[in-house]
Amino acid sequence: MLVLVLTLHCLPQESASDRTQQLYEEAKLEEKSGHVDAAIQKYKQIIALQPNLAAAYSNLGRLYYQQGQLDEAVKALQRATQIDPKLEPPRALLGFVFFQLEDFEGARRELKAASQLKEGDKTARLFLARSLMELKDFDGALKLLVQLNREDPKNTEVLYTLGSLYSSLAEITMGKIQTVDPDSYLLEVVLGKVSEIKQVYTDAAEHYRRAIERAPDVPDLYYRYAHSLWEAGDSGGALTAYNRALERNPYDYRAQWESARILLSDNPQEALHRANRAIELKPDVPGARIVRGRALLSLEKPNDAIEAFKKAITLDPDDPAVHFQLARAYRQAGLTQEAQNENAIYERMDKEAHAGKEQKPSEPQ
């Protein structure tokens, strides 16, 4: 949880008596030593000397919050905001307290004010979005979460909240579909998408299979079914399903290159044909370029494979696997130095990727 600390240095020095400053320094030492109750008493003495010192009320409220004395925290933080309505930290913390007390309207009010006072406070905006979700303002919450995700795409708290919002919207949508048309194939589509979000691909495939039974003339369903089978690890079933998808829609570039991926080991020539077709339909898909390059390697055409992998890197420079494949192509072409260079790039990027996954997420700021 966000830790809010306001010092007396933000006040005009002539307004803080020597005794107040001494008490403040003592309060900091008590808190640092873990003597929170003693620190609280120091801040109370400061308030007795300086009854209109917003920073003192803010720190007092923060300590009450840390002690779990939420009612007392509310009183102190509200007084801080009354004294200085433009002070952001006590408003943000007051919003967190209200959220914990399940006063979501109060949380919305304070967190919205805090976000307006300090737009960079991502934690306040995150909890504002969560408050809006509790108040069923899904549109407002979605707008905030999409913006936060754009600013910080690796923030797991934002991603989790965004996923929860999507799940809630899916449940609402399913309820509406069930009311309007309980036998609609779209109900199974929604359930399939929810399972994909949860990465339960076996369930997703089953939902798409049921959707196909209800609406066999919808080509996209066959692709979704095949893709879910692939993600679930059923390559054989996925290839059969991809073939069915292509029978109904040969212009589906997704089914073209994803089925080519399965065919690489047993039929690289057909894999190359499908990857080429996918690229004709949609040239900017890195995956199709990688499959094409791998097929060319299997067919012992390293120079063509090198060009394919280079184009894939242009489309997706952050994928270390492409550099690994390019190193393979260089080795097959007899270009030893180039292969070593690409392998070094791959190892560096792979190491950085693993380090990022292992790094413990930092506390919300």
C-alpha positions in Angstrom: 0.0 0.0 0.0 1.2 3.5 -0.7 3.1 5.0 2.1 2.5 8.7 2.5 5.0 10.9 4.3 4.8 14.7 4.5 7.5 16.6 6.2 7.4 20.0 7.8 9.9 21.3 5.3 7.1 22.1 3.0 5.8 24.6 5.5 7.1 28.1 5.9 9.9 27.9 8.5 8.6 30.8 10.4 5.3 29.0 11.0 6.8 26.0 12.7 8.0 26.5 16.3 11.2 24.9 17.6 9.1 22.6 19.8 7.0 21.5 16.9 10.1 20.7 14.8 11.6 18.8 17.8 8.4 16.7 18.2 8.4 16.0 14.5 12.0 14.7 14.5 11.1 12.6 17.6 8.0 11.2 15.8 10.2 10.1 12.8 12.6 8.4 15.1 9.9 6.6 17.0 8.3 5.4 13.8 11.6 4.3 12.4 12.2 2.3 15.6 8.8 0.6 15.2 7.2 2.5 18.1 4.2 3.5 16.1 2.0 4.3 19.2 4.7 6.6 20.5 4.9 8.3 17.1 1.1 8.8 17.2 1.4 10.6 20.5 4.1 12.9 19.2 1.8 13.9 16.2 -1.0 14.6 18.7 1.3 16.9 20.6 2.2 18.6 17.4 -1.5 19.1 16.5 -2.0 20.6 20.0 0.7 23.1 19.3 -0.3 23.6 15.6 -4.0 22.8 15.2 -4.0 23.8 11.5 -1.0 21.8 10.4 -2.3 19.6 7.6 0.9 17.6 7.4 0.6 16.5 11.0 -2.9 15.2 10.5 -1.9 13.5 7.3 1.0 11.6 9.1 -1.3 10.8 12.0 -3.9 9.4 9.7 -1.2 7.3 7.9 0.0 5.8 11.2 -3.6 5.0 12.3 -4.1 3.3 8.9 -1.0 1.2 9.4 -2.3 0.2 12.8 -5.6 -0.8 11.4 -7.5 1.9 13.3 -9.5 2.9 10.3 -12.1 5.1 11.9 -9.4 7.2 13.6 -7.5 7.3 10.3 -10.6 8.7 8.5 -11.0 11.5 11.1 -7.3 12.6 10.9 -7.2 12.4 7.1 -10.5 14.3 6.6 -9.2 17.0 8.8 -6.0 17.2 6.7 -8.1 17.6 3.5 -10.2 20.3 5.2 -7.2 22.3 6.2 -5.5 22.0 2.7 -8.0 20.7 0.0 -5.2 20.8 -2.6 -3.0 18.3 -0.7 -2.9 15.0 -2.6 -1.4 12.4 -0.3 -4.1 12.5 2.5 -6.9 12.4 -0.1 -5.3 9.3 -1.8 -4.9 7.5 1.5 -8.4 8.5 2.6 -9.6 6.9 -0.6 -7.7 3.7 0.3 -9.2 3.7 3.7 -12.7 4.1 2.4 -12.1 1.3 -0.1 -11.0 -1.0 2.7 -14.2 0.0 4.6 -16.2 -0.8 1.5 -17.4 2.7 1.3 -16.9 2.7 -2.5 -18.6 6.0 -3.1 -16.4 7.7 -0.6 -13.4 6.0 -2.1 -14.4 7.2 -5.6 -14.8 10.8 -4.5 -11.4 11.0 -2.7 -9.4 9.0 -5.3 -10.9 11.0 -8.1 -9.8 14.2 -6.3 -6.4 12.8 -5.6 -6.0 11.8 -9.3 -6.8 15.3 -10.4 -4.3 16.8 -8.0 -1.6 14.4 -9.1 -2.1 12.7 -12.4 1.0 10.6 -12.0 -0.3 8.7 -8.9 -0.9 5.4 -10.6 -2.0 3.7 -7.4 -4.7 6.2 -6.8 -6.0 5.8 -10.3 -5.9 2.0 -10.0 -8.0 2.0 -6.8 -10.3 4.6 -8.4 -10.9 2.1 -11.2 -11.6 -0.6 -8.6 -14.0 1.6 -6.8 -15.8 2.3 -10.1 -16.1 -1.4 -10.7 -17.7 -1.9 -7.3 -20.1 0.9 -8.2 -20.9 -0.8 -11.5 -19.4 2.0 -13.6 -17.7 -0.4 -15.9 -17.2 2.1 -18.7 -15.3 4.6 -16.4 -13.2 1.8 -14.9 -12.3 0.4 -18.3 -11.2 3.8 -19.6 -8.9 4.2 -16.6 -7.5 0.7 -16.7 -6.8 0.8 -20.5 -4.9 4.1 -19.9 -2.9 2.6 -17.0 -2.1 -0.6 -19.0 -0.8 1.6 -21.9 1.5 3.5 -19.5 2.7 0.4 -17.7 1.9 -2.8 -19.7 3.8 -5.1 -17.2 2.0 -3.9 -14.1 0.4 -7.2 -12.8 -2.0 -5.3 -10.5 -3.4 -3.4 -13.5 -3.5 -6.6 -15.6 -5.3 -8.5 -12.8 -7.9 -5.7 -12.4 -8.4 -5.4 -16.1 -8.9 -9.2 -16.3 -11.5 -9.0 -13.5 -13.3 -6.3 -15.3 -13.4 -8.3 -18.5 -14.7 -11.3 -16.6 -17.5 -9.1 -15.0 -18.5 -7.8 -18.4 -18.5 -11.3 -19.9 -20.8 -12.5 -17.1 -23.2 -9.5 -17.7 -23.1 -10.2 -21.5 -23.8 -13.9 -21.0 -26.8 -13.1 -18.8 -28.2 -10.8 -21.5 -27.6 -13.4 -24.2 -29.3 -16.1 -22.1 -32.3 -13.9 -21.7 -32.6 -12.9 -25.3 -31.7 -16.3 -26.9 -30.7 -19.1 -24.6 -29.7 -21.4 -27.5 -27.5 -18.9 -29.3 -24.0 -20.1 -30.4 -22.7 -16.7 -29.2 -23.1 -17.8 -25.6 -20.6 -20.6 -26.2 -18.3 -18.1 -28.0 -18.3 -15.8 -25.0 -17.6 -18.8 -22.6 -14.8 -19.8 -25.0 -13.2 -16.4 -24.9 -13.4 -16.3 -21.1 -11.7 -19.7 -20.9 -9.0 -18.4 -23.2 -8.4 -15.4 -21.0 -8.0 -17.8 -18.0 -5.8 -19.9 -20.3 -7.9 -23.0 -19.7 -7.7 -24.0 -23.4 -9.3 -27.4 -23.1 -12.5 -25.8 -21.9 -12.2 -23.1 -24.6 -12.0 -25.8 -27.3 -15.1 -27.5 -25.9 -17.1 -24.3 -25.9 -16.1 -23.6 -29.5 -17.0 -27.2 -30.5 -20.5 -26.6 -29.1 -20.7 -23.3 -30.9 -19.9 -25.1 -34.2 -22.7 -27.6 -33.5 -25.1 -24.7 -33.1 -23.8 -22.6 -36.0 -21.8 -24.9 -38.5 -21.8 -22.2 -41.1 -19.7 -19.6 -39.2 -16.1 -20.0 -40.5 -14.4 -18.2 -37.6 -15.6 -20.8 -35.1 -13.4 -23.5 -36.8 -10.3 -21.3 -36.4 -11.1 -20.6 -32.8 -11.6 -24.3 -32.1 -8.3 -25.2 -33.8 -6.3 -22.5 -32.1 -7.6 -23.7 -28.6 -6.7 -27.3 -29.4 -3.2 -26.1 -30.3 -2.8 -24.1 -27.1 -4.1 -27.2 -25.2 -1.3 -29.2 -26.7 -3.4 -31.4 -29.1 -1.4 -30.8 -32.3 -3.0 -33.6 -34.2 -6.5 -32.5 -33.4 -5.6 -28.9 -34.1 -4.2 -29.7 -37.5 -7.4 -31.5 -38.5 -9.4 -28.5 -37.2 -7.2 -26.0 -39.0 -7.8 -27.9 -42.2 -11.5 -27.7 -41.7 -11.2 -24.0 -41.1 -9.3 -23.5 -44.3 -11.9 -25.6 -46.2 -14.5 -23.0 -45.2 -12.3 -20.0 -45.5 -9.0 -20.3 -47.4 -8.4 -16.6 -46.9 -7.9 -17.1 -43.1 -4.2 -16.1 -42.8 -4.3 -17.2 -39.1 -5.2 -20.8 -39.9 -2.7 -20.8 -42.8 0.4 -20.0 -40.8 -0.6 -21.7 -37.5 -1.3 -24.9 -39.3 2.1 -24.5 -41.1 3.7 -24.4 -37.7 2.4 -27.9 -37.0 3.5 -29.2 -40.4 7.1 -28.1 -40.1 8.6 -31.4 -38.9 6.7 -33.8 -41.1 5.9 -31.7 -44.2 8.1 -28.6 -44.5 7.2 -28.1 -48.2 3.5 -27.8 -47.3 4.4 -25.7 -44.3 6.3 -23.3 -46.6 3.3 -23.2 -49.0 0.9 -22.2 -46.2 3.3 -19.7 -44.6 3.8 -18.1 -48.0 0.0 -17.9 -48.5 -0.4 -16.4 -45.0 2.2 -13.7 -45.9 0.4 -13.0 -49.2 -2.8 -12.4 -47.2 -1.2 -10.4 -44.4 2.5 -9.5 -44.8 3.0 -8.0 -41.3 2.6 -11.2 -39.2 6.0 -12.1 -37.6 4.9 -15.6 -36.8 4.3 -16.4 -40.4 7.8 -15.1 -41.3 9.4 -17.3 -38.7 7.5 -20.4 -39.8 8.6 -19.6 -43.4 12.2 -19.3 -42.4 12.1 -22.6 -40.4 10.6 -24.4 -43.3 13.3 -23.0 -45.6 15.9 -24.3 -43.2 14.4 -27.7 -43.2 14.5 -27.6 -47.0 18.2 -26.5 -46.8 17.6 -23.1 -48.3 19.5 -21.0 -45.6 19.9 -17.8 -47.7 16.2 -17.5 -48.2 15.7 -18.4 -44.5 18.0 -15.6 -43.5 15.9 -13.1 -45.4 12.7 -14.4 -43.8 14.1 -14.2 -40.3 15.5 -10.7 -40.9 12.0 -9.5 -41.9 10.6 -11.2 -38.8 13.0 -9.2 -36.7 12.0 -6.0 -38.4 8.4 -6.8 -37.5 9.1 -7.9 -33.9 12.6 -6.9 -32.7 11.9 -7.9 -29.1 11.5 -11.7 -29.8 14.8 -13.5 -28.8 13.7 -16.7 -30.6 14.0 -15.1 -34.0 17.7 -14.3 -33.3 18.2 -18.0 -32.3 16.6 -19.1 -35.6 18.7 -16.6 -37.6 21.8 -17.9 -36.0 20.8 -21.4 -37.2 20.4 -20.1 -40.7 23.8 -18.4 -40.7 25.5 -21.6 -39.5 23.7 -23.6 -42.2 25.0 -21.0 -44.7 28.5 -21.3 -43.4 28.6 -17.7 -42.0 30.2 -18.6 -38.7 30.9 -15.0 -37.4 27.3 -13.9 -38.2 26.0 -16.9 -36.5 28.0 -16.2 -33.3 26.8 -12.5 -33.3 23.2 -13.6 -33.6 23.6 -16.2 -30.9 25.1 -13.6 -28.6 22.1 -11.4 -29.2 19.8 -14.3 -28.5 21.6 -15.2 -25.2 21.5 -11.6 -24.0 17.8 -11.1 -24.8 16.9 -14.4 -23.3 18.8 -13.6 -20.1 17.1 -10.3 -19.8 13.7 -11.9 -20.4 14.3 -14.4 -17.6 15.6 -11.8 -15.3 12.4 -9.7 -15.8 10.2 -12.7 -15.0 12.2 -13.5 -11.8 12.3 -9.9 -10.6 9.9 -9.4 -7.7 7.2 -6.9 -8.4 7.7 -3.6 -6.6 5.3 -2.2 -4.2 2.6 0.1 -5.8 3.9 3.7 -5.8 
